[in-house]
């Protein structure tokens, strides 16, 4: 599948004068080829690449299974 950049929750208002949201999310714009590649791979890596922090983890089977169910319904 290769590297895919995430889009942050930039399109939704997350705070007001009285509060800030504790929930943030990332989303990915995937085409059908990306979805097919994701579903066919046993090992999926998620990472962060920033000047101040870099890390990479393998998605757990439970997480990959949950995401696979979501992707199979679209």
PDB file with SEQRES, HELIX, SHEET and CRYST1 records, atoms N, CA, C and O in Angstrom:
SEQRES   1 A   74  UNK UNK UNK UNK UNK UNK UNK UNK UNK UNK UNK UNK UNK          
SEQRES   2 A   74  UNK UNK UNK UNK UNK UNK UNK UNK UNK UNK UNK UNK UNK          
SEQRES   3 A   74  UNK UNK UNK UNK UNK UNK UNK UNK UNK UNK UNK UNK UNK          
SEQRES   4 A   74  UNK UNK UNK UNK UNK UNK UNK UNK UNK UNK UNK UNK UNK          
SEQRES   5 A   74  UNK UNK UNK UNK UNK UNK UNK UNK UNK UNK UNK UNK UNK          
SEQRES   6 A   74  UNK UNK UNK UNK UNK UNK UNK UNK UNK                          
HELIX    1 AA1 UNK A   32  UNK A   40  1                                   9    
HELIX    2 AA2 UNK A   61  UNK A   72  1                                  12    
SHEET    1 AA1 2 UNK A   7  UNK A   8  0                                        
SHEET    2 AA1 2 UNK A  26  UNK A  27 -1                                        
SHEET    1 AA2 2 UNK A  45  UNK A  49  0                                        
SHEET    2 AA2 2 UNK A  54  UNK A  58 -1                                        
CRYST1    1.000    1.000    1.000  90.00  90.00  90.00 P 1           1          
ATOM      1  N   UNK A   1       0.829  -1.188   0.000  1.00  0.00           N  
ATOM      2  CA  UNK A   1       0.000   0.000   0.000  1.00  0.00           C  
ATOM      3  C   UNK A   1       0.870   1.246   0.000  1.00  0.00           C  
ATOM      4  O   UNK A   1       0.538   2.227  -0.665  1.00  0.00           O  
ATOM      5  N   UNK A   2       1.954   1.227   0.718  1.00  0.00           N  
ATOM      6  CA  UNK A   2       2.815   2.393   0.749  1.00  0.00           C  
ATOM      7  C   UNK A   2       2.371   3.439   1.751  1.00  0.00           C  
ATOM      8  O   UNK A   2       1.394   3.254   2.476  1.00  0.00           O  
ATOM      9  N   UNK A   3       3.082   4.505   1.779  1.00  0.00           N  
ATOM     10  CA  UNK A   3       2.841   5.588   2.727  1.00  0.00           C  
ATOM     11  C   UNK A   3       1.588   6.375   2.360  1.00  0.00           C  
ATOM     12  O   UNK A   3       1.392   6.741   1.201  1.00  0.00           O  
ATOM     13  N   UNK A   4       0.753   6.629   3.342  1.00  0.00           N  
ATOM     14  CA  UNK A   4      -0.429   7.469   3.177  1.00  0.00           C  
ATOM     15  C   UNK A   4      -0.413   8.506   4.287  1.00  0.00           C  
ATOM     16  O   UNK A   4      -0.257   8.166   5.459  1.00  0.00           O  
ATOM     17  N   UNK A   5      -0.571   9.754   3.922  1.00  0.00           N  
ATOM     18  CA  UNK A   5      -0.645  10.813   4.923  1.00  0.00           C  
ATOM     19  C   UNK A   5      -2.065  10.952   5.434  1.00  0.00           C  
ATOM     20  O   UNK A   5      -3.031  10.855   4.676  1.00  0.00           O  
ATOM     21  N   UNK A   6      -2.172  11.180   6.719  1.00  0.00           N  
ATOM     22  CA  UNK A   6      -3.482  11.354   7.347  1.00  0.00           C  
ATOM     23  C   UNK A   6      -3.894  12.815   7.286  1.00  0.00           C  
ATOM     24  O   UNK A   6      -3.059  13.718   7.242  1.00  0.00           O  
ATOM     25  N   UNK A   7      -5.201  13.019   7.285  1.00  0.00           N  
ATOM     26  CA  UNK A   7      -5.771  14.350   7.403  1.00  0.00           C  
ATOM     27  C   UNK A   7      -6.306  14.492   8.817  1.00  0.00           C  
ATOM     28  O   UNK A   7      -7.034  13.628   9.305  1.00  0.00           O  
ATOM     29  N   UNK A   8      -5.945  15.575   9.465  1.00  0.00           N  
ATOM     30  CA  UNK A   8      -6.405  15.800  10.838  1.00  0.00           C  
ATOM     31  C   UNK A   8      -7.841  16.307  10.814  1.00  0.00           C  
ATOM     32  O   UNK A   8      -8.413  16.550   9.751  1.00  0.00           O  
ATOM     33  N   UNK A   9      -8.406  16.460  11.994  1.00  0.00           N  
ATOM     34  CA  UNK A   9      -9.796  16.911  12.124  1.00  0.00           C  
ATOM     35  C   UNK A   9      -9.922  18.411  11.837  1.00  0.00           C  
ATOM     36  O   UNK A   9     -10.547  19.154  12.594  1.00  0.00           O  
ATOM     37  N   UNK A  10      -9.316  18.833  10.728  1.00  0.00           N  
ATOM     38  CA  UNK A  10      -9.273  20.247  10.385  1.00  0.00           C  
ATOM     39  C   UNK A  10     -10.621  20.803   9.946  1.00  0.00           C  
ATOM     40  O   UNK A  10     -10.824  22.017   9.971  1.00  0.00           O  
ATOM     41  N   UNK A  11     -11.533  19.947   9.551  1.00  0.00           N  
ATOM     42  CA  UNK A  11     -12.794  20.418   8.999  1.00  0.00           C  
ATOM     43  C   UNK A  11     -13.921  20.526  10.029  1.00  0.00           C  
ATOM     44  O   UNK A  11     -15.052  20.860   9.676  1.00  0.00           O  
ATOM     45  N   UNK A  12     -13.626  20.250  11.273  1.00  0.00           N  
ATOM     46  CA  UNK A  12     -14.648  20.314  12.313  1.00  0.00           C  
ATOM     47  C   UNK A  12     -14.212  21.223  13.445  1.00  0.00           C  
ATOM     48  O   UNK A  12     -13.051  21.212  13.855  1.00  0.00           O  
ATOM     49  N   UNK A  13     -15.138  21.999  13.938  1.00  0.00           N  
ATOM     50  CA  UNK A  13     -14.854  22.869  15.072  1.00  0.00           C  
ATOM     51  C   UNK A  13     -14.715  22.017  16.327  1.00  0.00           C  
ATOM     52  O   UNK A  13     -15.620  21.248  16.652  1.00  0.00           O  
ATOM     53  N   UNK A  14     -13.601  22.140  17.034  1.00  0.00           N  
ATOM     54  CA  UNK A  14     -13.309  21.273  18.179  1.00  0.00           C  
ATOM     55  C   UNK A  14     -13.297  21.997  19.513  1.00  0.00           C  
ATOM     56  O   UNK A  14     -13.167  21.353  20.554  1.00  0.00           O  
ATOM     57  N   UNK A  15     -13.428  23.302  19.513  1.00  0.00           N  
ATOM     58  CA  UNK A  15     -13.400  24.001  20.799  1.00  0.00           C  
ATOM     59  C   UNK A  15     -14.301  25.224  20.753  1.00  0.00           C  
ATOM     60  O   UNK A  15     -14.675  25.712  19.687  1.00  0.00           O  
ATOM     61  N   UNK A  16     -14.632  25.696  21.935  1.00  0.00           N  
ATOM     62  CA  UNK A  16     -15.403  26.926  22.095  1.00  0.00           C  
ATOM     63  C   UNK A  16     -14.664  27.798  23.091  1.00  0.00           C  
ATOM     64  O   UNK A  16     -13.574  27.446  23.541  1.00  0.00           O  
ATOM     65  N   UNK A  17     -15.252  28.935  23.437  1.00  0.00           N  
ATOM     66  CA  UNK A  17     -14.635  29.797  24.446  1.00  0.00           C  
ATOM     67  C   UNK A  17     -14.578  29.116  25.808  1.00  0.00           C  
ATOM     68  O   UNK A  17     -13.753  29.474  26.648  1.00  0.00           O  
ATOM     69  N   UNK A  18     -15.461  28.124  26.032  1.00  0.00           N  
ATOM     70  CA  UNK A  18     -15.561  27.465  27.335  1.00  0.00           C  
ATOM     71  C   UNK A  18     -14.854  26.124  27.431  1.00  0.00           C  
ATOM     72  O   UNK A  18     -14.581  25.651  28.535  1.00  0.00           O  
ATOM     73  N   UNK A  19     -14.549  25.495  26.287  1.00  0.00           N  
ATOM     74  CA  UNK A  19     -13.969  24.156  26.353  1.00  0.00           C  
ATOM     75  C   UNK A  19     -13.114  23.878  25.124  1.00  0.00           C  
ATOM     76  O   UNK A  19     -13.209  24.557  24.101  1.00  0.00           O  
ATOM     77  N   UNK A  20     -12.293  22.875  25.259  1.00  0.00           N  
ATOM     78  CA  UNK A  20     -11.556  22.327  24.114  1.00  0.00           C  
ATOM     79  C   UNK A  20     -11.799  20.825  24.084  1.00  0.00           C  
ATOM     80  O   UNK A  20     -11.917  20.190  25.131  1.00  0.00           O  
ATOM     81  N   UNK A  21     -11.873  20.278  22.926  1.00  0.00           N  
ATOM     82  CA  UNK A  21     -12.183  18.864  22.792  1.00  0.00           C  
ATOM     83  C   UNK A  21     -11.007  17.986  23.204  1.00  0.00           C  
ATOM     84  O   UNK A  21      -9.851  18.293  22.915  1.00  0.00           O  
ATOM     85  N   UNK A  22     -11.326  16.894  23.880  1.00  0.00           N  
ATOM     86  CA  UNK A  22     -10.302  15.911  24.237  1.00  0.00           C  
ATOM     87  C   UNK A  22     -10.235  14.801  23.189  1.00  0.00           C  
ATOM     88  O   UNK A  22      -9.368  13.930  23.260  1.00  0.00           O  
ATOM     89  N   UNK A  23     -11.135  14.832  22.229  1.00  0.00           N  
ATOM     90  CA  UNK A  23     -11.193  13.803  21.194  1.00  0.00           C  
ATOM     91  C   UNK A  23     -10.722  14.398  19.870  1.00  0.00           C  
ATOM     92  O   UNK A  23     -11.265  15.394  19.390  1.00  0.00           O  
ATOM     93  N   UNK A  24      -9.730  13.784  19.307  1.00  0.00           N  
ATOM     94  CA  UNK A  24      -9.230  14.183  17.999  1.00  0.00           C  
ATOM     95  C   UNK A  24      -9.063  12.929  17.161  1.00  0.00           C  
ATOM     96  O   UNK A  24      -8.880  11.838  17.700  1.00  0.00           O  
ATOM     97  N   UNK A  25      -9.124  13.077  15.873  1.00  0.00           N  
ATOM     98  CA  UNK A  25      -9.023  11.904  15.021  1.00  0.00           C  
ATOM     99  C   UNK A  25      -8.279  12.244  13.746  1.00  0.00           C  
ATOM    100  O   UNK A  25      -8.112  13.410  13.386  1.00  0.00           O  
ATOM    101  N   UNK A  26      -7.844  11.207  13.081  1.00  0.00           N  
ATOM    102  CA  UNK A  26      -7.224  11.323  11.770  1.00  0.00           C  
ATOM    103  C   UNK A  26      -8.058  10.519  10.795  1.00  0.00           C  
ATOM    104  O   UNK A  26      -8.682   9.524  11.163  1.00  0.00           O  
ATOM    105  N   UNK A  27      -8.063  10.955   9.557  1.00  0.00           N  
ATOM    106  CA  UNK A  27      -8.765  10.191   8.527  1.00  0.00           C  
ATOM    107  C   UNK A  27      -7.858  10.057   7.322  1.00  0.00           C  
ATOM    108  O   UNK A  27      -6.948  10.860   7.114  1.00  0.00           O  
ATOM    109  N   UNK A  28      -8.119   9.041   6.540  1.00  0.00           N  
ATOM    110  CA  UNK A  28      -7.320   8.765   5.355  1.00  0.00           C  
ATOM    111  C   UNK A  28      -8.246   8.728   4.149  1.00  0.00           C  
ATOM    112  O   UNK A  28      -9.322   8.133   4.203  1.00  0.00           O  
ATOM    113  N   UNK A  29      -7.828   9.358   3.071  1.00  0.00           N  
ATOM    114  CA  UNK A  29      -8.575   9.268   1.821  1.00  0.00           C  
ATOM    115  C   UNK A  29      -7.968   8.112   1.018  1.00  0.00           C  
ATOM    116  O   UNK A  29      -6.864   8.219   0.484  1.00  0.00           O  
ATOM    117  N   UNK A  30      -8.714   7.010   0.946  1.00  0.00           N  
ATOM    118  CA  UNK A  30      -8.233   5.792   0.289  1.00  0.00           C  
ATOM    119  C   UNK A  30      -9.060   5.515  -0.952  1.00  0.00           C  
ATOM    120  O   UNK A  30     -10.286   5.623  -0.926  1.00  0.00           O  
ATOM    121  N   UNK A  31      -8.394   5.160  -2.031  1.00  0.00           N  
ATOM    122  CA  UNK A  31      -9.131   4.713  -3.207  1.00  0.00           C  
ATOM    123  C   UNK A  31      -9.291   3.194  -3.131  1.00  0.00           C  
ATOM    124  O   UNK A  31      -8.809   2.566  -2.188  1.00  0.00           O  
ATOM    125  N   UNK A  32      -9.955   2.613  -4.102  1.00  0.00           N  
ATOM    126  CA  UNK A  32     -10.233   1.173  -4.053  1.00  0.00           C  
ATOM    127  C   UNK A  32      -8.948   0.346  -4.051  1.00  0.00           C  
ATOM    128  O   UNK A  32      -8.898  -0.706  -3.413  1.00  0.00           O  
ATOM    129  N   UNK A  33      -7.923   0.796  -4.743  1.00  0.00           N  
ATOM    130  CA  UNK A  33      -6.642   0.078  -4.747  1.00  0.00           C  
ATOM    131  C   UNK A  33      -6.031   0.087  -3.346  1.00  0.00           C  
ATOM    132  O   UNK A  33      -5.517  -0.936  -2.891  1.00  0.00           O  
ATOM    133  N   UNK A  34      -6.081   1.231  -2.658  1.00  0.00           N  
ATOM    134  CA  UNK A  34      -5.571   1.319  -1.286  1.00  0.00           C  
ATOM    135  C   UNK A  34      -6.320   0.364  -0.363  1.00  0.00           C  
ATOM    136  O   UNK A  34      -5.709  -0.319   0.459  1.00  0.00           O  
ATOM    137  N   UNK A  35      -7.637   0.317  -0.498  1.00  0.00           N  
ATOM    138  CA  UNK A  35      -8.460  -0.552   0.343  1.00  0.00           C  
ATOM    139  C   UNK A  35      -8.117  -2.015   0.083  1.00  0.00           C  
ATOM    140  O   UNK A  35      -7.955  -2.792   1.025  1.00  0.00           O  
ATOM    141  N   UNK A  36      -8.005  -2.391  -1.178  1.00  0.00           N  
ATOM    142  CA  UNK A  36      -7.646  -3.766  -1.534  1.00  0.00           C  
ATOM    143  C   UNK A  36      -6.282  -4.128  -0.961  1.00  0.00           C  
ATOM    144  O   UNK A  36      -6.104  -5.222  -0.426  1.00  0.00           O  
ATOM    145  N   UNK A  37      -5.322  -3.219  -1.069  1.00  0.00           N  
ATOM    146  CA  UNK A  37      -3.988  -3.462  -0.510  1.00  0.00           C  
ATOM    147  C   UNK A  37      -4.040  -3.628   1.004  1.00  0.00           C  
ATOM    148  O   UNK A  37      -3.401  -4.526   1.552  1.00  0.00           O  
ATOM    149  N   UNK A  38      -4.796  -2.769   1.682  1.00  0.00           N  
ATOM    150  CA  UNK A  38      -4.925  -2.867   3.145  1.00  0.00           C  
ATOM    151  C   UNK A  38      -5.496  -4.222   3.536  1.00  0.00           C  
ATOM    152  O   UNK A  38      -4.969  -4.892   4.423  1.00  0.00           O  
ATOM    153  N   UNK A  39      -6.576  -4.622   2.869  1.00  0.00           N  
ATOM    154  CA  UNK A  39      -7.252  -5.874   3.207  1.00  0.00           C  
ATOM    155  C   UNK A  39      -6.388  -7.103   2.920  1.00  0.00           C  
ATOM    156  O   UNK A  39      -6.563  -8.143   3.554  1.00  0.00           O  
ATOM    157  N   UNK A  40      -5.467  -6.991   1.979  1.00  0.00           N  
ATOM    158  CA  UNK A  40      -4.663  -8.159   1.606  1.00  0.00           C  
ATOM    159  C   UNK A  40      -3.348  -8.267   2.388  1.00  0.00           C  
ATOM    160  O   UNK A  40      -2.620  -9.248   2.233  1.00  0.00           O  
ATOM    161  N   UNK A  41      -3.041  -7.284   3.212  1.00  0.00           N  
ATOM    162  CA  UNK A  41      -1.801  -7.318   3.988  1.00  0.00           C  
ATOM    163  C   UNK A  41      -2.049  -7.824   5.399  1.00  0.00           C  
ATOM    164  O   UNK A  41      -3.005  -7.416   6.059  1.00  0.00           O  
ATOM    165  N   UNK A  42      -1.173  -8.720   5.856  1.00  0.00           N  
ATOM    166  CA  UNK A  42      -1.275  -9.223   7.226  1.00  0.00           C  
ATOM    167  C   UNK A  42      -0.723  -8.231   8.237  1.00  0.00           C  
ATOM    168  O   UNK A  42      -1.134  -8.224   9.397  1.00  0.00           O  
ATOM    169  N   UNK A  43       0.205  -7.399   7.798  1.00  0.00           N  
ATOM    170  CA  UNK A  43       0.909  -6.489   8.704  1.00  0.00           C  
ATOM    171  C   UNK A  43       0.731  -5.058   8.214  1.00  0.00           C  
ATOM    172  O   UNK A  43       1.112  -4.726   7.091  1.00  0.00           O  
ATOM    173  N   UNK A  44       0.148  -4.209   9.064  1.00  0.00           N  
ATOM    174  CA  UNK A  44      -0.064  -2.811   8.710  1.00  0.00           C  
ATOM    175  C   UNK A  44       0.646  -1.942   9.743  1.00  0.00           C  
ATOM    176  O   UNK A  44       0.441  -2.096  10.947  1.00  0.00           O  
ATOM    177  N   UNK A  45       1.478  -1.033   9.260  1.00  0.00           N  
ATOM    178  CA  UNK A  45       2.210  -0.114  10.131  1.00  0.00           C  
ATOM    179  C   UNK A  45       1.519   1.245  10.154  1.00  0.00           C  
ATOM    180  O   UNK A  45       1.001   1.714   9.140  1.00  0.00           O  
ATOM    181  N   UNK A  46       1.522   1.863  11.328  1.00  0.00           N  
ATOM    182  CA  UNK A  46       1.047   3.228  11.491  1.00  0.00           C  
ATOM    183  C   UNK A  46       2.185   4.001  12.132  1.00  0.00           C  
ATOM    184  O   UNK A  46       2.788   3.540  13.102  1.00  0.00           O  
ATOM    185  N   UNK A  47       2.476   5.167  11.596  1.00  0.00           N  
ATOM    186  CA  UNK A  47       3.613   5.904  12.133  1.00  0.00           C  
ATOM    187  C   UNK A  47       3.403   7.401  12.171  1.00  0.00           C  
ATOM    188  O   UNK A  47       2.458   7.943  11.599  1.00  0.00           O  
ATOM    189  N   UNK A  48       4.321   8.046  12.868  1.00  0.00           N  
ATOM    190  CA  UNK A  48       4.372   9.498  12.981  1.00  0.00           C  
ATOM    191  C   UNK A  48       5.770   9.930  12.560  1.00  0.00           C  
ATOM    192  O   UNK A  48       6.771   9.366  13.002  1.00  0.00           O  
ATOM    193  N   UNK A  49       5.820  10.929  11.709  1.00  0.00           N  
ATOM    194  CA  UNK A  49       7.103  11.470  11.286  1.00  0.00           C  
ATOM    195  C   UNK A  49       7.066  12.981  11.463  1.00  0.00           C  
ATOM    196  O   UNK A  49       6.468  13.704  10.666  1.00  0.00           O  
ATOM    197  N   UNK A  50       7.712  13.434  12.515  1.00  0.00           N  
ATOM    198  CA  UNK A  50       7.725  14.853  12.873  1.00  0.00           C  
ATOM    199  C   UNK A  50       9.122  15.193  13.365  1.00  0.00           C  
ATOM    200  O   UNK A  50       9.829  14.326  13.877  1.00  0.00           O  
ATOM    201  N   UNK A  51       9.519  16.434  13.215  1.00  0.00           N  
ATOM    202  CA  UNK A  51      10.850  16.841  13.669  1.00  0.00           C  
ATOM    203  C   UNK A  51      11.078  16.537  15.142  1.00  0.00           C  
ATOM    204  O   UNK A  51      12.197  16.213  15.541  1.00  0.00           O  
ATOM    205  N   UNK A  52      10.038  16.636  15.948  1.00  0.00           N  
ATOM    206  CA  UNK A  52      10.154  16.443  17.394  1.00  0.00           C  
ATOM    207  C   UNK A  52       9.799  15.033  17.863  1.00  0.00           C  
ATOM    208  O   UNK A  52      10.072  14.675  19.009  1.00  0.00           O  
ATOM    209  N   UNK A  53       9.186  14.223  16.976  1.00  0.00           N  
ATOM    210  CA  UNK A  53       8.758  12.887  17.409  1.00  0.00           C  
ATOM    211  C   UNK A  53       8.589  11.990  16.188  1.00  0.00           C  
ATOM    212  O   UNK A  53       7.935  12.366  15.215  1.00  0.00           O  
ATOM    213  N   UNK A  54       9.175  10.822  16.249  1.00  0.00           N  
ATOM    214  CA  UNK A  54       9.028   9.821  15.199  1.00  0.00           C  
ATOM    215  C   UNK A  54       8.817   8.462  15.851  1.00  0.00           C  
ATOM    216  O   UNK A  54       9.543   8.081  16.770  1.00  0.00           O  
ATOM    217  N   UNK A  55       7.809   7.733  15.363  1.00  0.00           N  
ATOM    218  CA  UNK A  55       7.533   6.404  15.908  1.00  0.00           C  
ATOM    219  C   UNK A  55       6.736   5.610  14.879  1.00  0.00           C  
ATOM    220  O   UNK A  55       6.153   6.173  13.952  1.00  0.00           O  
ATOM    221  N   UNK A  56       6.723   4.316  15.060  1.00  0.00           N  
ATOM    222  CA  UNK A  56       6.011   3.423  14.153  1.00  0.00           C  
ATOM    223  C   UNK A  56       5.566   2.201  14.945  1.00  0.00           C  
ATOM    224  O   UNK A  56       6.337   1.657  15.735  1.00  0.00           O  
ATOM    225  N   UNK A  57       4.322   1.768  14.738  1.00  0.00           N  
ATOM    226  CA  UNK A  57       3.807   0.574  15.408  1.00  0.00           C  
ATOM    227  C   UNK A  57       3.051  -0.282  14.398  1.00  0.00           C  
ATOM    228  O   UNK A  57       2.566   0.212  13.381  1.00  0.00           O  
ATOM    229  N   UNK A  58       2.963  -1.562  14.696  1.00  0.00           N  
ATOM    230  CA  UNK A  58       2.172  -2.489  13.894  1.00  0.00           C  
ATOM    231  C   UNK A  58       0.768  -2.517  14.484  1.00  0.00           C  
ATOM    232  O   UNK A  58       0.604  -2.653  15.697  1.00  0.00           O  
ATOM    233  N   UNK A  59      -0.244  -2.389  13.627  1.00  0.00           N  
ATOM    234  CA  UNK A  59      -1.621  -2.475  14.121  1.00  0.00           C  
ATOM    235  C   UNK A  59      -1.880  -3.859  14.694  1.00  0.00           C  
ATOM    236  O   UNK A  59      -1.447  -4.866  14.133  1.00  0.00           O  
ATOM    237  N   UNK A  60      -2.578  -3.900  15.799  1.00  0.00           N  
ATOM    238  CA  UNK A  60      -2.957  -5.189  16.377  1.00  0.00           C  
ATOM    239  C   UNK A  60      -3.958  -5.885  15.451  1.00  0.00           C  
ATOM    240  O   UNK A  60      -4.600  -5.243  14.619  1.00  0.00           O  
ATOM    241  N   UNK A  61      -4.079  -7.186  15.608  1.00  0.00           N  
ATOM    242  CA  UNK A  61      -5.048  -7.947  14.806  1.00  0.00           C  
ATOM    243  C   UNK A  61      -6.462  -7.425  15.026  1.00  0.00           C  
ATOM    244  O   UNK A  61      -7.239  -7.300  14.080  1.00  0.00           O  
ATOM    245  N   UNK A  62      -6.792  -7.122  16.277  1.00  0.00           N  
ATOM    246  CA  UNK A  62      -8.142  -6.626  16.594  1.00  0.00           C  
ATOM    247  C   UNK A  62      -8.423  -5.304  15.875  1.00  0.00           C  
ATOM    248  O   UNK A  62      -9.509  -5.107  15.330  1.00  0.00           O  
ATOM    249  N   UNK A  63      -7.444  -4.404  15.878  1.00  0.00           N  
ATOM    250  CA  UNK A  63      -7.626  -3.115  15.209  1.00  0.00           C  
ATOM    251  C   UNK A  63      -7.727  -3.295  13.707  1.00  0.00           C  
ATOM    252  O   UNK A  63      -8.592  -2.703  13.061  1.00  0.00           O  
ATOM    253  N   UNK A  64      -6.844  -4.114  13.148  1.00  0.00           N  
ATOM    254  CA  UNK A  64      -6.891  -4.360  11.705  1.00  0.00           C  
ATOM    255  C   UNK A  64      -8.209  -5.028  11.314  1.00  0.00           C  
ATOM    256  O   UNK A  64      -8.795  -4.682  10.288  1.00  0.00           O  
ATOM    257  N   UNK A  65      -8.678  -5.975  12.116  1.00  0.00           N  
ATOM    258  CA  UNK A  65      -9.957  -6.636  11.838  1.00  0.00           C  
ATOM    259  C   UNK A  65     -11.113  -5.636  11.865  1.00  0.00           C  
ATOM    260  O   UNK A  65     -11.996  -5.679  11.008  1.00  0.00           O  
ATOM    261  N   UNK A  66     -11.103  -4.745  12.840  1.00  0.00           N  
ATOM    262  CA  UNK A  66     -12.166  -3.736  12.948  1.00  0.00           C  
ATOM    263  C   UNK A  66     -12.139  -2.802  11.747  1.00  0.00           C  
ATOM    264  O   UNK A  66     -13.184  -2.512  11.164  1.00  0.00           O  
ATOM    265  N   UNK A  67     -10.967  -2.334  11.375  1.00  0.00           N  
ATOM    266  CA  UNK A  67     -10.844  -1.465  10.204  1.00  0.00           C  
ATOM    267  C   UNK A  67     -11.232  -2.209   8.926  1.00  0.00           C  
ATOM    268  O   UNK A  67     -11.856  -1.634   8.034  1.00  0.00           O  
ATOM    269  N   UNK A  68     -10.869  -3.461   8.842  1.00  0.00           N  
ATOM    270  CA  UNK A  68     -11.223  -4.264   7.669  1.00  0.00           C  
ATOM    271  C   UNK A  68     -12.739  -4.377   7.528  1.00  0.00           C  
ATOM    272  O   UNK A  68     -13.265  -4.281   6.419  1.00  0.00           O  
ATOM    273  N   UNK A  69     -13.440  -4.578   8.633  1.00  0.00           N  
ATOM    274  CA  UNK A  69     -14.908  -4.632   8.581  1.00  0.00           C  
ATOM    275  C   UNK A  69     -15.480  -3.316   8.088  1.00  0.00           C  
ATOM    276  O   UNK A  69     -16.408  -3.305   7.279  1.00  0.00           O  
ATOM    277  N   UNK A  70     -14.923  -2.185   8.578  1.00  0.00           N  
ATOM    278  CA  UNK A  70     -15.381  -0.875   8.103  1.00  0.00           C  
ATOM    279  C   UNK A  70     -15.133  -0.718   6.605  1.00  0.00           C  
ATOM    280  O   UNK A  70     -16.009  -0.252   5.877  1.00  0.00           O  
ATOM    281  N   UNK A  71     -13.957  -1.100   6.146  1.00  0.00           N  
ATOM    282  CA  UNK A  71     -13.620  -0.943   4.734  1.00  0.00           C  
ATOM    283  C   UNK A  71     -14.426  -1.870   3.837  1.00  0.00           C  
ATOM    284  O   UNK A  71     -14.705  -1.526   2.689  1.00  0.00           O  
ATOM    285  N   UNK A  72     -14.805  -3.042   4.344  1.00  0.00           N  
ATOM    286  CA  UNK A  72     -15.597  -3.983   3.550  1.00  0.00           C  
ATOM    287  C   UNK A  72     -17.031  -3.538   3.379  1.00  0.00           C  
ATOM    288  O   UNK A  72     -17.729  -4.052   2.505  1.00  0.00           O  
ATOM    289  N   UNK A  73     -17.492  -2.601   4.183  1.00  0.00           N  
ATOM    290  CA  UNK A  73     -18.880  -2.133   4.073  1.00  0.00           C  
ATOM    291  C   UNK A  73     -19.013  -0.970   3.118  1.00  0.00           C  
ATOM    292  O   UNK A  73     -20.124  -0.515   2.849  1.00  0.00           O  
ATOM    293  N   UNK A  74     -17.890  -0.475   2.597  1.00  0.00           N  
ATOM    294  CA  UNK A  74     -17.943   0.681   1.681  1.00  0.00           C  
ATOM    295  C   UNK A  74     -17.739   0.272   0.255  1.00  0.00           C  
ATOM    296  O   UNK A  74     -17.755   1.119  -0.638  1.00  0.00           O  
TER     297      UNK A  74                                                      
END                                                                             
